[in-house]
Amino acid sequence: MITAIVLIKTSVDRIPEIAEAIAAIEQVSEVYSVTGGYDLVAMVRVRRHEDLADVIPGRLNKVPGVAHTETQIAFRTYSQHDLETAFAIGLEG
């Protein structure tokens, strides 16, 4: 599974509607409203790199109100569960 983190600038007066439209895209697992230089962050999960083209420029960028995106591709996932397991190794008596 390939995970892309998409940073999104939008029309500020329509953030909730834009976020809902992006969240409705099948390959988008979460959408967060955030502070800073971007308005939304979307987590996109696909099986193949080629699928990113269908989702990000093909659908997400075409949502009315999306002004700009920047995409980051995740190399590795570290979940809270993974971190707790890693720190617990060798600690049991």
A tleap script that builds the chain and sets N, CA, C and O, in Angstrom:
source leaprc.protein.ff14SB
mol = sequence {
  NMET ILE THR ALA ILE VAL LEU ILE LYS THR
  SER VAL ASP ARG ILE PRO GLU ILE ALA GLU
  ALA ILE ALA ALA ILE GLU GLN VAL SER GLU
  VAL TYR SER VAL THR GLY GLY TYR ASP LEU
  VAL ALA MET VAL ARG VAL ARG ARG HIE GLU
  ASP LEU ALA ASP VAL ILE PRO GLY ARG LEU
  ASN LYS VAL PRO GLY VAL ALA HIE THR GLU
  THR GLN ILE ALA PHE ARG THR TYR SER GLN
  HIE ASP LEU GLU THR ALA PHE ALA ILE GLY
  LEU GLU CGLY
}
set mol.1.N position { 0.852 -1.178 0.000 }
set mol.1.CA position { 0.000 0.000 0.000 }
set mol.1.C position { 0.892 1.233 0.000 }
set mol.1.O position { 1.844 1.315 0.776 }
set mol.2.N position { 0.589 2.181 -0.859 }
set mol.2.CA position { 1.338 3.430 -0.962 }
set mol.2.C position { 0.509 4.524 -0.308 }
set mol.2.O position { -0.681 4.670 -0.589 }
set mol.3.N position { 1.149 5.287 0.564 }
set mol.3.CA position { 0.475 6.386 1.247 }
set mol.3.C position { 1.056 7.697 0.768 }
set mol.3.O position { 2.273 7.884 0.752 }
set mol.4.N position { 0.174 8.605 0.377 }
set mol.4.CA position { 0.572 9.959 -0.002 }
set mol.4.C position { -0.094 10.932 0.953 }
set mol.4.O position { -1.275 10.799 1.274 }
set mol.5.N position { 0.674 11.906 1.402 }
set mol.5.CA position { 0.151 12.976 2.244 }
set mol.5.C position { 0.020 14.182 1.329 }
set mol.5.O position { 1.014 14.667 0.788 }
set mol.6.N position { -1.196 14.665 1.155 }
set mol.6.CA position { -1.443 15.761 0.223 }
set mol.6.C position { -1.774 17.024 1.013 }
set mol.6.O position { -2.771 17.074 1.733 }
set mol.7.N position { -0.929 18.043 0.870 }
set mol.7.CA position { -1.128 19.338 1.503 }
set mol.7.C position { -1.930 20.190 0.523 }
set mol.7.O position { -1.567 20.296 -0.648 }
set mol.8.N position { -3.019 20.799 0.996 }
set mol.8.CA position { -3.985 21.430 0.099 }
set mol.8.C position { -4.281 22.863 0.519 }
set mol.8.O position { -4.595 23.131 1.679 }
set mol.9.N position { -4.177 23.794 -0.455 }
set mol.9.CA position { -4.637 25.164 -0.258 }
set mol.9.C position { -5.987 25.281 -0.941 }
set mol.9.O position { -6.174 24.818 -2.066 }
set mol.10.N position { -6.930 25.910 -0.242 }
set mol.10.CA position { -8.300 25.979 -0.748 }
set mol.10.C position { -8.853 27.399 -0.659 }
set mol.10.O position { -8.188 28.316 -0.178 }
set mol.11.N position { -10.069 27.552 -1.128 }
set mol.11.CA position { -10.835 28.768 -0.871 }
set mol.11.C position { -11.229 28.715 0.603 }
set mol.11.O position { -11.987 27.838 1.015 }
set mol.12.N position { -10.721 29.637 1.383 }
set mol.12.CA position { -10.880 29.585 2.843 }
set mol.12.C position { -12.342 29.597 3.277 }
set mol.12.O position { -12.687 28.990 4.291 }
set mol.13.N position { -13.192 30.269 2.535 }
set mol.13.CA position { -14.599 30.365 2.929 }
set mol.13.C position { -15.375 29.080 2.654 }
set mol.13.O position { -16.546 28.979 3.018 }
set mol.14.N position { -14.726 28.079 2.003 }
set mol.14.CA position { -15.423 26.836 1.653 }
set mol.14.C position { -14.705 25.596 2.177 }
set mol.14.O position { -14.924 24.497 1.667 }
set mol.15.N position { -13.863 25.752 3.174 }
set mol.15.CA position { -13.067 24.619 3.667 }
set mol.15.C position { -13.931 23.408 4.024 }
set mol.15.O position { -13.598 22.305 3.589 }
set mol.16.N position { -15.015 23.541 4.787 }
set mol.16.CA position { -15.787 22.337 5.142 }
set mol.16.C position { -16.346 21.589 3.927 }
set mol.16.O position { -16.283 20.360 3.877 }
set mol.17.N position { -16.890 22.319 2.953 }
set mol.17.CA position { -17.448 21.670 1.766 }
set mol.17.C position { -16.368 21.002 0.926 }
set mol.17.O position { -16.568 19.904 0.406 }
set mol.18.N position { -15.233 21.662 0.798 }
set mol.18.CA position { -14.122 21.100 0.024 }
set mol.18.C position { -13.588 19.852 0.718 }
set mol.18.O position { -13.316 18.845 0.064 }
set mol.19.N position { -13.438 19.915 2.037 }
set mol.19.CA position { -12.961 18.756 2.801 }
set mol.19.C position { -13.906 17.571 2.635 }
set mol.19.O position { -13.451 16.440 2.469 }
set mol.20.N position { -15.198 17.812 2.677 }
set mol.20.CA position { -16.172 16.725 2.502 }
set mol.20.C position { -16.087 16.117 1.105 }
set mol.20.O position { -16.179 14.899 0.951 }
set mol.21.N position { -15.912 16.960 0.089 }
set mol.21.CA position { -15.805 16.454 -1.282 }
set mol.21.C position { -14.543 15.609 -1.454 }
set mol.21.O position { -14.569 14.577 -2.126 }
set mol.22.N position { -13.451 16.043 -0.853 }
set mol.22.CA position { -12.200 15.274 -0.936 }
set mol.22.C position { -12.340 13.963 -0.162 }
set mol.22.O position { -11.895 12.917 -0.633 }
set mol.23.N position { -12.953 14.013 1.017 }
set mol.23.CA position { -13.138 12.808 1.827 }
set mol.23.C position { -14.014 11.778 1.122 }
set mol.23.O position { -13.926 10.587 1.421 }
set mol.24.N position { -14.847 12.214 0.201 }
set mol.24.CA position { -15.730 11.294 -0.526 }
set mol.24.C position { -14.992 10.506 -1.609 }
set mol.24.O position { -15.537 9.548 -2.158 }
set mol.25.N position { -13.762 10.902 -1.917 }
set mol.25.CA position { -12.967 10.162 -2.903 }
set mol.25.C position { -12.546 8.842 -2.261 }
set mol.25.O position { -11.994 8.838 -1.160 }
set mol.26.N position { -12.794 7.749 -2.921 }
set mol.26.CA position { -12.610 6.411 -2.354 }
set mol.26.C position { -11.217 6.188 -1.761 }
set mol.26.O position { -11.102 5.592 -0.690 }
set mol.27.N position { -10.187 6.636 -2.410 }
set mol.27.CA position { -8.817 6.364 -1.959 }
set mol.27.C position { -8.332 7.322 -0.871 }
set mol.27.O position { -7.207 7.188 -0.389 }
set mol.28.N position { -9.154 8.271 -0.488 }
set mol.28.CA position { -8.803 9.214 0.579 }
set mol.28.C position { -9.314 8.634 1.893 }
set mol.28.O position { -10.515 8.432 2.069 }
set mol.29.N position { -8.383 8.366 2.818 }
set mol.29.CA position { -8.789 7.756 4.084 }
set mol.29.C position { -9.130 8.781 5.158 }
set mol.29.O position { -9.990 8.526 6.001 }
set mol.30.N position { -8.469 9.938 5.141 }
set mol.30.CA position { -8.754 10.997 6.110 }
set mol.30.C position { -8.493 12.345 5.459 }
set mol.30.O position { -7.694 12.464 4.530 }
set mol.31.N position { -9.187 13.359 5.970 }
set mol.31.CA position { -8.920 14.746 5.603 }
set mol.31.C position { -8.920 15.544 6.903 }
set mol.31.O position { -9.845 15.436 7.708 }
set mol.32.N position { -7.882 16.341 7.100 }
set mol.32.CA position { -7.749 17.149 8.315 }
set mol.32.C position { -7.723 18.624 7.944 }
set mol.32.O position { -7.059 19.002 6.979 }
set mol.33.N position { -8.427 19.458 8.685 }
set mol.33.CA position { -8.218 20.902 8.565 }
set mol.33.C position { -7.052 21.227 9.499 }
set mol.33.O position { -6.986 20.725 10.621 }
set mol.34.N position { -6.139 22.067 9.026 }
set mol.34.CA position { -4.900 22.310 9.765 }
set mol.34.C position { -4.551 23.795 9.792 }
set mol.34.O position { -5.102 24.592 9.033 }
set mol.35.N position { -3.630 24.147 10.676 }
set mol.35.CA position { -3.094 25.502 10.726 }
set mol.35.C position { -1.830 25.553 9.875 }
set mol.35.O position { -1.299 24.519 9.469 }
set mol.36.N position { -1.361 26.756 9.615 }
set mol.36.CA position { -0.117 26.907 8.863 }
set mol.36.C position { -0.367 27.334 7.432 }
set mol.36.O position { -1.379 27.965 7.130 }
set mol.37.N position { 0.556 26.988 6.556 }
set mol.37.CA position { 0.514 27.428 5.177 }
set mol.37.C position { -0.496 26.717 4.306 }
set mol.37.O position { -0.754 27.152 3.183 }
set mol.38.N position { -1.075 25.634 4.794 }
set mol.38.CA position { -2.082 24.883 4.043 }
set mol.38.C position { -3.370 24.842 4.843 }
set mol.38.O position { -3.368 25.043 6.057 }
set mol.39.N position { -4.468 24.579 4.153 }
set mol.39.CA position { -5.774 24.560 4.805 }
set mol.39.C position { -6.230 23.154 5.176 }
set mol.39.O position { -6.888 22.951 6.197 }
set mol.40.N position { -5.869 22.180 4.328 }
set mol.40.CA position { -6.275 20.792 4.537 }
set mol.40.C position { -5.095 19.859 4.290 }
set mol.40.O position { -4.170 20.184 3.546 }
set mol.41.N position { -5.150 18.701 4.926 }
set mol.41.CA position { -4.209 17.615 4.654 }
set mol.41.C position { -5.045 16.370 4.401 }
set mol.41.O position { -5.907 16.016 5.204 }
set mol.42.N position { -4.781 15.705 3.269 }
set mol.42.CA position { -5.509 14.477 2.936 }
set mol.42.C position { -4.541 13.310 2.902 }
set mol.42.O position { -3.425 13.429 2.396 }
set mol.43.N position { -4.971 12.196 3.439 }
set mol.43.CA position { -4.202 10.955 3.387 }
set mol.43.C position { -4.778 10.106 2.264 }
set mol.43.O position { -5.946 9.718 2.301 }
set mol.44.N position { -3.949 9.823 1.269 }
set mol.44.CA position { -4.377 9.048 0.106 }
set mol.44.C position { -3.650 7.709 0.141 }
set mol.44.O position { -2.431 7.666 0.304 }
set mol.45.N position { -4.392 6.625 -0.011 }
set mol.45.CA position { -3.796 5.290 0.001 }
set mol.45.C position { -4.195 4.547 -1.268 }
set mol.45.O position { -5.377 4.390 -1.573 }
set mol.46.N position { -3.172 4.090 -2.005 }
set mol.46.CA position { -3.397 3.373 -3.269 }
set mol.46.C position { -2.480 2.151 -3.321 }
set mol.46.O position { -1.542 2.036 -2.533 }
set mol.47.N position { -2.754 1.258 -4.242 }
set mol.47.CA position { -1.948 0.043 -4.385 }
set mol.47.C position { -0.701 0.256 -5.243 }
set mol.47.O position { 0.331 -0.370 -5.001 }
set mol.48.N position { -0.791 1.134 -6.242 }
set mol.48.CA position { 0.338 1.331 -7.159 }
set mol.48.C position { 0.615 2.824 -7.325 }
set mol.48.O position { -0.292 3.651 -7.231 }
set mol.49.N position { 1.874 3.150 -7.571 }
set mol.49.CA position { 2.227 4.556 -7.784 }
set mol.49.C position { 1.406 5.171 -8.912 }
set mol.49.O position { 1.006 6.333 -8.836 }
set mol.50.N position { 1.159 4.392 -9.951 }
set mol.50.CA position { 0.398 4.898 -11.092 }
set mol.50.C position { -1.004 5.347 -10.680 }
set mol.50.O position { -1.579 6.241 -11.302 }
set mol.51.N position { -1.548 4.735 -9.644 }
set mol.51.CA position { -2.885 5.091 -9.178 }
set mol.51.C position { -2.933 6.500 -8.591 }
set mol.51.O position { -3.991 7.129 -8.563 }
set mol.52.N position { -1.787 6.994 -8.122 }
set mol.52.CA position { -1.753 8.352 -7.567 }
set mol.52.C position { -2.172 9.377 -8.611 }
set mol.52.O position { -2.833 10.361 -8.280 }
set mol.53.N position { -1.794 9.159 -9.871 }
set mol.53.CA position { -2.151 10.091 -10.936 }
set mol.53.C position { -3.662 10.149 -11.136 }
set mol.53.O position { -4.213 11.209 -11.430 }
set mol.54.N position { -4.323 9.017 -10.978 }
set mol.54.CA position { -5.781 9.000 -11.115 }
set mol.54.C position { -6.457 9.752 -9.965 }
set mol.54.O position { -7.473 10.419 -10.162 }
set mol.55.N position { -5.886 9.639 -8.771 }
set mol.55.CA position { -6.528 10.204 -7.586 }
set mol.55.C position { -6.180 11.677 -7.385 }
set mol.55.O position { -7.080 12.500 -7.217 }
set mol.56.N position { -4.900 12.022 -7.400 }
set mol.56.CA position { -4.518 13.387 -7.013 }
set mol.56.C position { -4.776 14.378 -8.153 }
set mol.56.O position { -5.672 15.211 -8.019 }
set mol.57.N position { -4.035 14.331 -9.266 }
set mol.57.CA position { -4.392 15.286 -10.324 }
set mol.57.C position { -5.706 14.934 -11.016 }
set mol.57.O position { -6.393 15.819 -11.528 }
set mol.58.N position { -6.056 13.664 -11.035 }
set mol.58.CA position { -7.260 13.233 -11.738 }
set mol.58.C position { -8.564 13.556 -11.046 }
set mol.58.O position { -9.574 13.792 -11.709 }
set mol.59.N position { -8.564 13.571 -9.708 }
set mol.59.CA position { -9.821 13.800 -8.979 }
set mol.59.C position { -9.696 14.881 -7.912 }
set mol.59.O position { -10.470 15.839 -7.899 }
set mol.60.N position { -8.722 14.728 -7.019 }
set mol.60.CA position { -8.601 15.648 -5.885 }
set mol.60.C position { -8.366 17.080 -6.356 }
set mol.60.O position { -9.034 17.999 -5.882 }
set mol.61.N position { -7.433 17.284 -7.278 }
set mol.61.CA position { -7.134 18.642 -7.756 }
set mol.61.C position { -8.303 19.261 -8.517 }
set mol.61.O position { -8.346 20.479 -8.691 }
set mol.62.N position { -9.245 18.446 -8.970 }
set mol.62.CA position { -10.390 18.948 -9.726 }
set mol.62.C position { -11.586 19.303 -8.853 }
set mol.62.O position { -12.606 19.773 -9.357 }
set mol.63.N position { -11.464 19.077 -7.530 }
set mol.63.CA position { -12.543 19.473 -6.618 }
set mol.63.C position { -12.636 21.001 -6.650 }
set mol.63.O position { -11.633 21.676 -6.417 }
set mol.64.N position { -13.817 21.560 -6.933 }
set mol.64.CA position { -13.961 23.018 -6.955 }
set mol.64.C position { -13.505 23.637 -5.637 }
set mol.64.O position { -13.917 23.208 -4.559 }
set mol.65.N position { -12.647 24.653 -5.742 }
set mol.65.CA position { -12.122 25.331 -4.557 }
set mol.65.C position { -10.713 24.919 -4.188 }
set mol.65.O position { -10.067 25.604 -3.395 }
set mol.66.N position { -10.213 23.818 -4.738 }
set mol.66.CA position { -8.820 23.426 -4.497 }
set mol.66.C position { -7.941 24.315 -5.369 }
set mol.66.O position { -8.055 24.299 -6.595 }
set mol.67.N position { -7.057 25.097 -4.728 }
set mol.67.CA position { -6.220 26.050 -5.444 }
set mol.67.C position { -4.828 25.494 -5.740 }
set mol.67.O position { -4.247 25.801 -6.781 }
set mol.68.N position { -4.293 24.681 -4.834 }
set mol.68.CA position { -2.913 24.190 -4.970 }
set mol.68.C position { -2.738 22.969 -4.082 }
set mol.68.O position { -3.311 22.893 -2.995 }
set mol.69.N position { -1.941 22.015 -4.551 }
set mol.69.CA position { -1.600 20.861 -3.708 }
set mol.69.C position { -0.106 20.611 -3.764 }
set mol.69.O position { 0.570 20.963 -4.731 }
set mol.70.N position { 0.386 20.003 -2.714 }
set mol.70.CA position { 1.767 19.516 -2.651 }
set mol.70.C position { 1.687 18.112 -2.074 }
set mol.70.O position { 1.067 17.897 -1.033 }
set mol.71.N position { 2.313 17.158 -2.752 }
set mol.71.CA position { 2.187 15.759 -2.359 }
set mol.71.C position { 3.498 15.226 -1.817 }
set mol.71.O position { 4.561 15.417 -2.408 }
set mol.72.N position { 3.402 14.554 -0.680 }
set mol.72.CA position { 4.534 13.864 -0.061 }
set mol.72.C position { 4.235 12.371 -0.096 }
set mol.72.O position { 3.124 11.959 0.234 }
set mol.73.N position { 5.206 11.556 -0.491 }
set mol.73.CA position { 5.027 10.104 -0.511 }
set mol.73.C position { 5.704 9.533 0.727 }
set mol.73.O position { 6.866 9.838 0.997 }
set mol.74.N position { 4.988 8.711 1.475 }
set mol.74.CA position { 5.536 8.101 2.689 }
set mol.74.C position { 6.412 6.910 2.313 }
set mol.74.O position { 6.025 6.078 1.491 }
set mol.75.N position { 7.594 6.835 2.920 }
set mol.75.CA position { 8.478 5.688 2.726 }
set mol.75.C position { 8.099 4.535 3.641 }
set mol.75.O position { 8.071 3.381 3.214 }
set mol.76.N position { 7.808 4.844 4.892 }
set mol.76.CA position { 7.562 3.829 5.905 }
set mol.76.C position { 6.536 4.376 6.888 }
set mol.76.O position { 6.475 5.583 7.119 }
set mol.77.N position { 5.736 3.495 7.464 }
set mol.77.CA position { 4.724 3.888 8.438 }
set mol.77.C position { 5.158 3.470 9.827 }
set mol.77.O position { 5.591 2.338 10.042 }
set mol.78.N position { 5.040 4.387 10.761 }
set mol.78.CA position { 5.292 4.101 12.173 }
set mol.78.C position { 4.019 4.458 12.925 }
set mol.78.O position { 3.721 5.636 13.127 }
set mol.79.N position { 3.281 3.463 13.331 }
set mol.79.CA position { 2.059 3.735 14.082 }
set mol.79.C position { 2.384 3.763 15.564 }
set mol.79.O position { 3.457 3.319 15.974 }
set mol.80.N position { 1.470 4.280 16.370 }
set mol.80.CA position { 1.664 4.298 17.820 }
set mol.80.C position { 1.871 2.879 18.334 }
set mol.80.O position { 2.694 2.648 19.220 }
set mol.81.N position { 1.123 1.929 17.778 }
set mol.81.CA position { 1.268 0.532 18.170 }
set mol.81.C position { 2.690 0.024 17.884 }
set mol.81.O position { 3.286 -0.658 18.717 }
set mol.82.N position { 3.226 0.358 16.712 }
set mol.82.CA position { 4.581 -0.063 16.356 }
set mol.82.C position { 5.615 0.534 17.300 }
set mol.82.O position { 6.559 -0.147 17.700 }
set mol.83.N position { 5.441 1.809 17.658 }
set mol.83.CA position { 6.394 2.467 18.544 }
set mol.83.C position { 6.358 1.861 19.941 }
set mol.83.O position { 7.405 1.656 20.555 }
set mol.84.N position { 5.162 1.572 20.447 }
set mol.84.CA position { 5.055 0.971 21.763 }
set mol.84.C position { 5.724 -0.409 21.788 }
set mol.84.O position { 6.389 -0.764 22.761 }
set mol.85.N position { 5.546 -1.170 20.728 }
set mol.85.CA position { 6.172 -2.501 20.634 }
set mol.85.C position { 7.689 -2.375 20.590 }
set mol.85.O position { 8.391 -3.133 21.258 }
set mol.86.N position { 8.202 -1.425 19.810 }
set mol.86.CA position { 9.644 -1.234 19.677 }
set mol.86.C position { 10.280 -0.858 21.004 }
set mol.86.O position { 11.352 -1.364 21.336 }
set mol.87.N position { 9.635 0.028 21.776 }
set mol.87.CA position { 10.191 0.453 23.044 }
set mol.87.C position { 10.072 -0.606 24.127 }
set mol.87.O position { 10.809 -0.568 25.112 }
set mol.88.N position { 9.151 -1.555 23.957 }
set mol.88.CA position { 8.936 -2.593 24.948 }
set mol.88.C position { 9.906 -3.774 24.779 }
set mol.88.O position { 10.020 -4.609 25.676 }
set mol.89.N position { 10.593 -3.848 23.657 }
set mol.89.CA position { 11.490 -4.978 23.410 }
set mol.89.C position { 12.591 -5.010 24.471 }
set mol.89.O position { 13.281 -4.016 24.698 }
set mol.90.N position { 12.741 -6.146 25.103 }
set mol.90.CA position { 13.805 -6.333 26.091 }
set mol.90.C position { 13.520 -5.746 27.452 }
set mol.90.O position { 14.375 -5.824 28.333 }
set mol.91.N position { 12.373 -5.171 27.660 }
set mol.91.CA position { 12.066 -4.562 28.944 }
set mol.91.C position { 11.371 -5.504 29.900 }
set mol.91.O position { 11.275 -5.223 31.094 }
set mol.92.N position { 10.885 -6.620 29.384 }
set mol.92.CA position { 10.195 -7.550 30.261 }
set mol.92.C position { 11.213 -8.332 31.081 }
set mol.92.O position { 12.251 -8.749 30.568 }
set mol.93.N position { 10.906 -8.523 32.352 }
set mol.93.CA position { 11.816 -9.118 33.301 }
set mol.93.C position { 12.056 -10.535 33.093 }
set mol.93.O position { 12.815 -11.149 33.842 }
savepdb mol mol.pdb
quit
